[in-house]
Amino acid sequence: MTNTTLTIIHHFKIAFVVNAFICSLFIAKEARAQEPVRVTTGRVQAISRFDENTPIFEEGTGKRLSKEEFRTLARTNFSGYRLIPDINEYGEVGFYSIRLMTEEERQSNRFSDRDPGRRPNEGTLMPELVFRSIDRKEYRLTEQKGKVVLLSFWISTQKPFWSAVNNQKFTEAVAPFLTNTNFLSLGILPDSKEALRNAMETETFAFIPVPDGNGFHRKLHLTRFPAFAVIDQNGTIAAWHYGSNFDELKKTLQRVIK
């Protein structure tokens, strides 16, 4: 895969499939808590979990819907509503808000829950995020003050979305800083632990892998991959980089790391 930047164009379909699946969970009398939702687009599989006790609020009024109220909506005109997830600091859905779909959404039969305009800007504090690595170690951003943190967001380690050439170039750009105790490199991927462990048999990463990270992609409204956030010692976003211009990424790291 040689293109420098991959732009997400499939998440519209994903959102509708998850919407429908959530609807079916509430209608079903024997719905199981924490039912896994698997959505595959191409060879990227996003796995979400939905609990029937997950709060749902009406957008605008803030009223929390009871299970019966939601079931009534689901039975009557669920296709006319949109569920919007609120992703918490762990990259998981904390609650949903629900609203009527717009006329444009009805006509196009698609919508996106990612708005690049809501992505944290350079020069602002990165919101609190808590990452769990493949080895279950927890990394809370607010506890990394004093370190430069590089967050790299990838589509998948699976073909055709993974480029060994780009990984090598990324490693070359980041390698000079890996021995610095005031530097932390985390790689966030939607891949499962098993998929990442399989990839690690043939690939060497210049980051600590964070599996099941699609929620962080959504929380930060990322639509171009790979994406890189360089966070300075104060927790401020020093720069965003996208695609495979790793020379520019290296220059930013050289500037920020003291």
C-alpha positions as CSV (number, residue, x, y, z in Angstrom):
1,M,0.0,0.0,0.0
2,T,1.8,3.1,-1.2
3,N,-0.6,5.9,-0.8
4,T,0.5,8.4,1.9
5,T,-2.9,9.0,3.6
6,L,-5.9,6.7,3.9
7,T,-9.2,8.5,4.3
8,I,-12.0,6.7,6.0
9,I,-15.0,6.4,3.7
10,H,-16.7,3.3,5.2
11,H,-17.9,4.4,8.6
12,F,-21.2,5.6,7.3
13,K,-22.3,2.0,6.7
14,I,-20.9,0.9,10.0
15,A,-22.9,3.4,11.9
16,F,-26.2,2.2,10.4
17,V,-25.4,-1.5,11.0
18,V,-24.6,-0.8,14.7
19,N,-27.8,1.3,15.0
20,A,-29.9,-1.6,13.7
21,F,-28.1,-4.1,15.9
22,I,-28.6,-2.0,19.1
23,C,-32.3,-1.7,18.2
24,S,-32.6,-5.5,18.0
25,L,-30.9,-5.9,21.3
26,F,-33.5,-3.7,23.0
27,I,-36.5,-5.4,21.3
28,A,-35.3,-8.9,22.1
29,K,-36.8,-10.1,25.4
30,E,-33.7,-12.2,26.2
31,A,-31.1,-9.6,25.2
32,R,-27.7,-10.4,26.7
33,A,-25.7,-7.7,28.5
34,Q,-22.4,-6.8,26.9
35,E,-23.4,-8.3,23.6
36,P,-20.5,-8.0,21.1
37,V,-21.3,-6.1,17.9
38,R,-19.0,-7.0,15.1
39,V,-19.0,-4.9,11.9
40,T,-16.7,-5.8,9.1
41,T,-15.9,-3.4,6.2
42,G,-13.4,-4.8,3.8
43,R,-11.0,-6.5,6.1
44,V,-11.3,-4.1,9.0
45,Q,-13.4,-5.4,11.9
46,A,-14.7,-3.0,14.5
47,I,-16.0,-4.6,17.7
48,S,-18.2,-2.7,20.0
49,R,-20.1,-3.8,23.1
50,F,-23.5,-2.6,24.0
51,D,-25.2,-3.2,27.4
52,E,-28.9,-2.7,27.7
53,N,-28.1,-0.7,30.8
54,T,-26.1,1.8,28.8
55,P,-27.8,5.2,29.4
56,I,-29.6,6.8,26.4
57,F,-30.6,10.5,26.6
58,E,-32.8,12.6,24.4
59,E,-30.6,15.2,22.6
60,G,-31.8,18.7,23.5
61,T,-33.9,17.8,26.6
62,G,-31.3,15.6,28.3
63,K,-34.1,13.3,29.4
64,R,-33.0,9.7,30.1
65,L,-35.1,7.2,28.2
66,S,-36.3,4.1,30.1
67,K,-35.9,0.7,28.5
68,E,-39.6,0.7,27.7
69,E,-39.5,4.1,26.1
70,F,-36.6,3.1,23.9
71,R,-38.3,-0.2,22.9
72,T,-41.3,1.8,21.9
73,L,-39.2,4.0,19.6
74,A,-37.4,1.0,18.2
75,R,-40.7,-0.8,17.4
76,T,-42.3,2.2,15.7
77,N,-39.9,4.4,13.8
78,F,-36.3,3.6,14.8
79,S,-35.0,4.2,11.3
80,G,-36.0,7.8,11.8
81,Y,-33.7,8.3,14.7
82,R,-30.0,8.5,15.2
83,L,-28.0,7.1,18.1
84,I,-24.9,9.1,18.9
85,P,-22.3,7.5,21.1
86,D,-20.4,9.5,23.7
87,I,-16.9,7.9,24.0
88,N,-15.3,8.1,27.4
89,E,-11.6,8.3,28.3
90,Y,-11.2,4.6,28.0
91,G,-12.4,4.6,24.4
92,E,-15.7,3.0,25.3
93,V,-19.2,4.1,24.9
94,G,-20.3,5.8,28.2
95,F,-23.8,6.7,27.0
96,Y,-25.8,7.4,23.9
97,S,-27.9,10.4,22.9
98,I,-30.8,10.0,20.5
99,R,-32.2,12.5,18.0
100,L,-34.4,12.6,14.9
101,M,-32.4,12.2,11.7
102,T,-32.0,15.2,9.5
103,E,-33.7,15.4,6.1
104,E,-30.2,15.1,4.4
105,E,-29.5,11.9,6.4
106,R,-32.8,10.4,5.4
107,Q,-32.3,11.2,1.8
108,S,-28.7,10.0,1.6
109,N,-29.3,7.1,4.0
110,R,-26.0,7.7,5.7
111,F,-24.4,9.7,8.4
112,S,-21.0,10.0,10.1
113,D,-20.3,10.3,13.8
114,R,-16.9,11.8,13.0
115,D,-16.5,15.5,12.6
116,P,-12.9,16.7,11.9
117,G,-14.0,20.1,13.2
118,R,-14.4,18.6,16.7
119,R,-10.8,17.1,16.8
120,P,-8.6,18.7,19.5
121,N,-6.5,21.4,17.9
122,E,-2.8,22.0,18.1
123,G,-2.0,24.2,21.0
124,T,-4.8,22.9,23.2
125,L,-4.7,20.2,25.9
126,M,-5.3,16.7,24.8
127,P,-8.4,15.4,26.6
128,E,-7.9,12.8,29.2
129,L,-7.4,9.4,27.6
130,V,-6.6,6.1,29.3
131,F,-4.9,3.4,27.2
132,R,-4.6,-0.3,28.0
133,S,-1.7,-1.9,26.2
134,I,-1.6,-5.4,24.8
135,D,0.0,-6.5,28.1
136,R,-2.8,-4.8,30.0
137,K,-0.6,-2.0,31.4
138,E,-2.6,1.2,31.8
139,Y,-1.3,4.6,30.5
140,R,-3.3,7.6,31.7
141,L,-2.3,10.8,29.8
142,T,-2.5,13.1,32.8
143,E,0.0,10.8,34.5
144,Q,2.5,11.3,31.7
145,K,3.2,15.0,32.4
146,G,6.9,15.7,32.0
147,K,7.1,13.2,29.1
148,V,6.6,13.8,25.4
149,V,3.9,11.3,24.2
150,L,3.5,10.2,20.6
151,L,0.1,8.7,19.8
152,S,0.0,6.9,16.5
153,F,-3.4,5.8,15.2
154,W,-3.5,3.1,12.5
155,I,-6.3,1.4,10.6
156,S,-5.0,-2.2,11.0
157,T,-2.0,-4.4,10.9
158,Q,-3.9,-6.5,8.3
159,K,-3.4,-6.2,4.6
160,P,-4.2,-4.2,2.5
161,F,-4.2,-1.5,5.2
162,W,-0.8,-2.2,6.7
163,S,2.4,-1.2,4.9
164,A,5.6,-2.8,6.1
165,V,7.6,-0.1,4.2
166,N,5.8,2.7,6.0
167,N,6.3,0.9,9.3
168,Q,10.0,0.7,8.7
169,K,10.1,4.4,7.8
170,F,8.1,5.2,11.0
171,T,10.5,3.1,13.0
172,E,13.5,4.9,11.6
173,A,11.9,8.3,12.4
174,V,11.0,7.4,16.0
175,A,13.9,5.1,16.9
176,P,16.4,7.8,18.0
177,F,14.0,8.8,20.8
178,L,12.9,5.4,22.1
179,T,15.8,5.3,24.7
180,N,14.8,8.7,26.1
181,T,13.0,8.1,29.4
182,N,11.0,11.2,28.9
183,F,9.4,9.8,25.7
184,L,6.5,7.5,25.3
185,S,5.2,6.0,22.0
186,L,1.8,4.4,21.9
187,G,0.2,2.8,18.8
188,I,-3.6,2.6,18.9
189,L,-5.3,0.1,16.5
190,P,-8.8,-1.4,16.2
191,D,-7.1,-4.9,16.0
192,S,-7.8,-7.4,18.7
193,K,-5.0,-8.6,21.0
194,E,-4.8,-11.9,19.1
195,A,-4.4,-10.1,15.7
196,L,-1.7,-7.8,17.2
197,R,0.2,-10.7,18.7
198,N,0.1,-12.5,15.3
199,A,1.4,-9.3,13.6
200,M,4.2,-9.0,16.2
201,E,5.6,-12.3,15.0
202,T,6.7,-10.7,11.7
203,E,6.7,-7.0,12.5
204,T,8.6,-4.9,15.0
205,F,6.8,-1.8,16.3
206,A,8.3,1.5,17.5
207,F,5.3,1.8,19.8
208,I,3.5,0.0,22.6
209,P,0.5,-1.6,20.9
210,V,-3.0,-0.7,22.2
211,P,-5.6,-3.1,20.9
212,D,-9.3,-2.6,20.4
213,G,-8.7,1.2,19.9
214,N,-11.5,2.1,17.5
215,G,-13.2,4.1,20.2
216,F,-10.3,6.4,20.4
217,H,-10.4,6.9,16.7
218,R,-14.1,7.9,17.1
219,K,-13.5,10.1,20.1
220,L,-10.9,12.1,18.4
221,H,-12.9,12.3,15.1
222,L,-10.1,10.8,13.0
223,T,-10.8,10.4,9.4
224,R,-7.3,10.2,7.9
225,F,-4.8,7.4,8.7
226,P,-2.1,7.0,9.9
227,A,-2.5,9.9,12.2
228,F,0.0,11.1,14.7
229,A,-0.5,13.3,17.7
230,V,2.7,14.7,19.4
231,I,1.9,15.8,23.0
232,D,4.4,17.9,24.9
233,Q,5.5,17.7,28.5
234,N,2.6,19.8,29.6
235,G,-0.1,17.7,27.9
236,T,-0.6,20.1,25.0
237,I,-0.9,19.0,21.5
238,A,2.3,20.2,19.8
239,A,1.4,18.9,16.3
240,W,-0.8,16.6,14.3
241,H,0.7,14.7,11.4
242,Y,-1.1,12.5,8.8
243,G,0.1,10.1,6.2
244,S,3.7,8.9,5.6
245,N,5.7,12.2,5.8
246,F,7.8,10.8,8.6
247,D,10.6,13.3,8.1
248,E,8.2,16.0,9.3
249,L,7.2,13.9,12.2
250,K,10.8,13.4,13.2
251,K,11.5,17.1,13.0
252,T,8.6,17.8,15.4
253,L,9.9,15.2,17.8
254,Q,13.3,16.8,17.7
255,R,11.8,20.2,18.4
256,V,9.6,19.1,21.3
257,I,11.8,16.6,23.1
258,K,14.3,18.4,25.3
